[in-house]
């Protein structure tokens, strides 16, 4: 088992900055004001061949109410899970009552905890950390500057040596974890196989207060993220690996996205950026909508971003319980009418609070991912193209019929079909939609965008092509003539 290290302390002492240093990532939001981190954030790091897991937590002040109390509960849960706790204090702010309360809690619960004095850059570290000895922690305080990575590596190296379950990896283990330097040249079939072997990564997205975190907790079967009846509870994109029916997944809970004109807080702006990044990094996006408010324009804007990013999508209309049948029928009609442009996506009407319909989401997520990473041979795609063209030929352009000759697959996740022919630039959008809909139906592609690229070959009758051929012929004649002259000279 990998050792688990929890980072705890008051708000704004630098826990998220240290988390990013220890994981060599930017997974945790960092800003110069308190209360940005709310849910537990897990990450993995390694130093000196020793891997470990780090938990970033929200701040504990001791006088929490409402959502702050939920944040504190998440932090205490992280302490319980950890093998080792790093208790972080702020050298510039000095000793506070909240620091004393946290230190008392750690002592009373007999946790293996170490004091870390952060933000010592530009200061006499020994002098500014002296007052923290009053906390009665067992160790000589570690004096670091997480923002500049000063003292961090030495600290974590020393701490890992004290943990019995932190053994250095063997050379074979380290080699097995090294990323491949070169891509496999054996084609899309191997790429599809690699996709199938990866953990399926799906994100829960939507507007604020539509029930995303409730759905995450329902899927995981535990109170993993904070649920509070107030918009904007989730601020960071929380990545959660888990296993279901023997298969590994990675679930990402994201912050809600409101209309741009309504976004005023700096924290919310950070959250939106993290959410949009998370969407691009996911294989499948589960778009959650609120049945009580119905489909709104912001839902459509967010869904458009998902499709432009090429992500697969599953639609979930939440809070479906306790609605009258007449209202349900009206909502279904509205969803069908306004989401016609994404009619290939599965729609589920669920109650995340009570679990109704949640299990069906997995089937749709799996199906969408399978479609997004499917591979079809060039022979099959070309035969399908010829069947489609024979059923309904492309139009005539300037007295000449557009020719579509063959097709092959150009990429995965989303699938890209490359069609070769002539005059493809003039192919009408209506005919492109005909191709896409027919290919989607025959190939049974659901839940994922299907992209087409059209490429035209050289027209042998075009003036440019004629000039190009004449120039090539002239170069060949010149080379032949020079070769003959050299042979004569050697004789």
C-alpha positions, -999 to 999 in steps of 0.1 A, spaced: 0 0 0 12 35 -8 16 58 22 -11 85 24 -1 120 35 -28 146 44 -22 183 43 -42 202 70 -42 237 85 -61 270 85 -74 285 53 -48 302 31 -16 287 47 -5 272 14 -18 237 15 -28 236 -22 5 251 -33 23 224 -14 -1 198 -29 9 209 -64 46 207 -55 43 172 -40 24 159 -70 42 180 -96 9 191 -110 -15 220 -111 -45 199 -101 -53 221 -70 -67 256 -74 -43 282 -60 -52 318 -52 -43 344 -26 -75 343 -6 -89 318 19 -116 291 14 -108 282 -22 -103 245 -15 -135 227 -2 -135 190 -11 -107 165 -6 -84 163 -35 -62 133 -40 -29 132 -60 1 109 -64 38 118 -62 72 102 -61 106 113 -47 137 92 -46 119 62 -61 93 63 -33 57 68 -44 30 83 -21 -5 97 -21 -13 133 -10 -46 146 2 -53 184 -1 -80 196 23 -100 227 30 -90 250 58 -101 245 94 -108 276 115 -127 261 144 -158 284 141 -173 268 110 -210 271 101 -230 260 71 -208 250 42 -176 257 62 -186 230 86 -189 205 57 -154 216 46 -140 209 81 -157 175 82 -139 167 49 -106 177 64 -111 155 95 -120 126 73 -87 131 54 -68 130 88 -85 97 96 -74 82 63 -38 94 64 -7 75 76 10 108 81 -3 144 86 15 176 76 2 203 98 9 236 79 11 270 95 18 304 81 50 320 92 39 355 82 5 353 99 20 339 131 4 316 157 -34 317 159 -62 301 180 -71 280 150 -36 266 149 -38 257 186 -71 240 181 -58 218 152 -27 209 171 -48 198 201 -70 176 178 -40 159 163 -25 152 198 -57 139 212 -63 115 183 -27 103 184 -20 110 148 15 109 133 17 146 126 46 169 117 46 207 119 54 226 87 61 263 88 53 277 53 59 311 36 94 316 51 108 330 18 125 363 25 124 358 63 147 347 91 130 313 92 143 303 127 131 336 142 97 337 126 90 300 134 100 302 171 65 310 184 51 278 168 70 256 194 42 265 217 20 241 198 38 212 214 43 192 182 69 164 185 92 174 156 115 203 149 94 224 125 101 220 88 107 255 74 97 257 38 85 281 10 61 259 -11 56 286 -37 94 286 -45 98 248 -38 123 256 -10 129 229 15 100 207 1 120 179 -14 143 175 16 112 175 39 93 148 20 124 126 15 130 126 53 94 119 61 90 90 37 120 73 53 101 72 86 71 53 71 74 15 71 52 11 40 73 34 18 98 12 2 119 24 -28 108 8 -61 129 -18 -78 145 -9 -111 120 -32 -128 90 -13 -112 104 21 -122 110 9 -158 75 -4 -160 61 30 -151 81 49 -176 60 64 -204 66 50 -239 90 72 -259 77 62 -293 43 56 -306 33 22 -320 33 23 -358 9 -5 -363 -21 17 -368 -55 26 -353 -63 -9 -343 -35 -8 -317 -45 27 -307 -80 15 -301 -66 -14 -280 -46 11 -259 -78 31 -253 -97 1 -242 -70 -7 -216 -71 27 -200 -93 37 -172 -125 53 -185 -125 89 -174 -159 106 -172 -169 140 -158 -201 152 -142 -208 187 -156 -237 212 -155 -249 244 -141 -246 252 -104 -270 235 -80 -283 209 -105 -272 180 -82 -237 171 -96 -221 164 -62 -251 145 -50 -248 123 -81 -211 118 -75 -218 106 -39 -246 83 -51 -222 67 -77 -195 63 -52 -217 51 -24 -202 76 2 -201 112 11 -170 119 -9 -177 155 -19 -196 183 -1 -233 186 -8 -249 219 2 -281 236 -8 -264 266 -23 -251 272 -58 -213 271 -63 -205 246 -35 -179 228 -57 -151 250 -68 -123 227 -79 -124 198 -104 -122 168 -80 -106 136 -96 -117 104 -80 -105 69 -91 -128 41 -81 -137 5 -91 -171 -9 -101 -178 -45 -110 -141 -52 -113 -134 -23 -137 -115 8 -129 -129 43 -136 -119 79 -129 -147 102 -120 -144 140 -121 -167 162 -102 -167 197 -116 -178 232 -106 -211 245 -121 -208 270 -149 -231 301 -150 -236 327 -177 -205 349 -181 -223 381 -170 -232 365 -137 -196 355 -129 -181 381 -105 -161 362 -79 -125 354 -87 -129 319 -72 -157 312 -97 -136 323 -126 -109 299 -115 -135 271 -112 -148 277 -147 -113 274 -162 -107 241 -143 -141 227 -154 -135 235 -191 -100 219 -188 -116 188 -171 -141 184 -200 -113 183 -225 -95 157 -205 -125 134 -200 -136 106 -224 -173 111 -216 -191 140 -201 -223 134 -181 -243 165 -186 -267 171 -156 -298 193 -160 -324 203 -134 -359 190 -142 -375 217 -119 -360 246 -138 -362 229 -172 -338 232 -201 -322 267 -202 -298 285 -226 -268 279 -204 -273 241 -207 -272 245 -244 -240 266 -243 -222 241 -221 -233 212 -243 -220 230 -274 -186 233 -257 -186 196 -250 -194 188 -286 -168 213 -300 -142 196 -277 -151 162 -294 -161 146 -261 -188 119 -259 -218 129 -239 -246 113 -218 -275 135 -207 -291 132 -172 -322 152 -162 -320 152 -124 -345 159 -96 -371 139 -116 -388 126 -84 -419 143 -70 -429 159 -104 -464 156 -117 -468 135 -148 -481 164 -168 -449 184 -160 -427 153 -168 -444 150 -202 -438 187 -210 -401 185 -200 -396 154 -222 -412 172 -252 -390 203 -246 -358 182 -242 -366 163 -274 -373 194 -294 -344 216 -282 -317 188 -281 -324 175 -316 -289 184 -326 -275 158 -302 -301 131 -308 -274 104 -308 -269 109 -270 -287 88 -244 -310 107 -221 -318 95 -186 -343 109 -162 -329 104 -127 -330 112 -90 -295 115 -77 -308 119 -42 -328 86 -42 -307 67 -67 -335 63 -93 -320 57 -128 -284 63 -117 -273 27 -125 -284 31 -161 -260 60 -166 -230 35 -165 -243 16 -195 -246 47 -215 -212 59 -205 -197 26 -215 -215 26 -248 -205 61 -256 -168 54 -248 -169 22 -269 -182 42 -299 -156 69 -294 -128 44 -295 -141 20 -321 -119 11 -351 -133 3 -386 -112 -11 -414 -107 10 -446 -123 -18 -466 -155 -16 -445 -157 22 -446 -150 23 -484 -177 -3 -491 -201 17 -469 -193 49 -487 -199 32 -521 -233 19 -509 -243 54 -496 -233 70 -528 -251 45 -550 -282 51 -529 -280 88 -533 -253 104 -555 -237 138 -548 -249 167 -569 -234 181 -601 -210 210 -599 -203 230 -631 -215 201 -652 -194 176 -634 -205 151 -607 -187 152 -573 -169 119 -569 -164 102 -535 -139 74 -541 -129 58 -507 -129 64 -470 -107 55 -440 -105 63 -403 -83 92 -393 -86 92 -356 -103 81 -324 -121 98 -295 -139 113 -314 -139 90 -344 -128 108 -376 -138 95 -411 -116 108 -439 -134 107 -473 -113 111 -505 -127 123 -539 -127 153 -562 -145 186 -558 -152 177 -521 -149 214 -512 -182 220 -531 -200 192 -513 -233 207 -498 -238 206 -461 -271 186 -466 -251 158 -483 -225 158 -455 -253 154 -430 -267 126 -451 -233 108 -450 -229 114 -413 -264 101 -403 -261 71 -425 -226 62 -413 -237 67 -377 -267 44 -382 -249 16 -399 -218 17 -377 -240 20 -346 -222 51 -332 -240 65 -301 -231 91 -276 -201 105 -294 -196 131 -322 -187 116 -356 -164 139 -375 -159 138 -413 -129 153 -432 -131 156 -470 -100 157 -492 -98 163 -529 -72 146 -551 -54 164 -580 -76 172 -610 -56 160 -640 -74 186 -662 -67 216 -640 -42 242 -654 -21 240 -622 -18 202 -624 -8 204 -661 19 229 -653 31 208 -625 34 177 -647 52 196 -675 77 209 -649 83 174 -636 88 161 -671 113 188 -679 133 180 -647 134 144 -657 146 152 -692 173 174 -678 186 148 -654 186 122 -682 206 145 -705 232 153 -677 236 115 -670 243 108 -707 269 136 -708 287 122 -677 288 87 -693 304 101 -725 330 120 -705 340 88 -686 345 70 -719 
